[in-house]
Amino acid sequence: MSDLPNVFPAALQVPDAAKLSGPRSLHRPRILLLYGSLRKVSYSRLLTQEAARLLEHFGAETRIYDPAGLPLPDDAPVDHPKVQELRGLSLWSEGQVWTSPERHGAMTGIMKSQIDWVPLAMGSIRPTQGRTLAVMQVSGGSQSFNAVNQMRVLGRWMRMITIPNQSSVAKAYQEFDENGRMKPSAYYDRVVDVMEELVKFTLLTRDVSPYLTDRYSERKENAIVPEKRVNFKAAI
């Protein structure tokens, strides 16, 4: 360790390929879908429902969270029923889909509020860490990627595994029929691609998520705190 004088040896581990294989879960991948609009005719909700149908076909179990009635962050206690429902679904999930309209060049406040209500940690439990994530957006005008780019940043902040592919549906009002089903198009094909990829990444990572998200800095912190306690007691 002479060439790594600044590391804490007890917390340093060499990545082990053997820990990335082993028994695989047999249950269906659990996917939570969030959307960012409360409009009666909501294209983000319609796109979310289309995504859920595809995910079910690909073998996943899905839950769509309805944001109606969710209070603004910090405007209600955490035991509010809609907050508890959202946090419970996040813990239940192994992967998530976030779909937002783009409004004023950004994701909607409704979308952001849902994400803000899910903390990085709840005691020793992390509601999002290591879960896979797919991001999609709908636009009223020409194609844009502002909302999906912002959600990617949030996904990283929430310590999620955001898949490479994404969907941005321009002029969304033209892409759905009178029954709320998405019409055949290159946009629809991309949604199929994204959901297929999400299921693949979820199957690949869900059983090794604890190992993938195990960090040197946290191992170091966990090792040093007991050491400090021992040294403190010895000094008394």
Number of C-alpha atoms within 10 A of each C-alpha: 8 6 6 8 8 8 14 16 12 11 16 13 10 5 10 9 7 7 10 14 12 9 7 11 10 7 9 15 22 22 27 22 25 23 29 27 21 14 10 7 11 18 28 26 25 19 26 24 20 17 24 22 15 18 22 17 12 17 14 21 17 21 18 17 16 17 19 12 11 19 17 15 16 10 8 11 11 14 9 12 12 19 22 15 14 21 21 13 20 23 17 15 21 26 30 28 22 23 31 30 28 24 14 9 12 17 23 18 15 20 20 18 17 23 21 16 19 22 13 16 12 10 6 6 11 17 23 27 22 25 26 28 28 27 27 27 30 29 22 16 12 11 15 18 20 17 25 25 17 14 25 23 12 16 23 13 12 21 18 22 25 24 18 13 16 22 22 25 27 19 14 23 15 11 18 15 10 6 7 16 13 20 12 10 10 10 17 18 11 16 23 18 15 24 26 18 17 29 24 15 19 24 20 15 20 19 18 17 19 12 14 16 14 11 13 16 13 11 15 16 13 12 14 15 11 11 11 11 11 11 11 10 8 8 7 5
